[in-house]
Amino acid sequence: MNFSMKRMKNYFYWLYFQYLMVTCGNDFEHWEQIVIHIFTTTTFTMLAYTAYVFIPIHLHLAYQFFLQFLIKYWCGYCNSKAI
């Protein structure tokens, strides 16, 4: 168990290092790093919240929209067989 925790810790260190490399965070002063971290965290938090709130609504509306065509197709198919 200790080995897996060490691997997870190393993985998070590696992710943080990748984040610093992508944002060039190691070139900034300390106060600039704090501003960049706050901006990045805020952006990803808003993205996650927006996805959580709006994607299910849009999927539901798309399902209802395409369900209308499916019902029309099957009702037309059933009516043509009855004749």
Buried (B, 14 or more C-beta within 10 A) or exposed (E): EEEEEEEEEEEEEEEEEEEBEEBEBEEBEEEEBEEBBEEBEEEEEEEEEEEEEEEEEEEEEEEEEEEEEEEEEEEEEEEEEEE
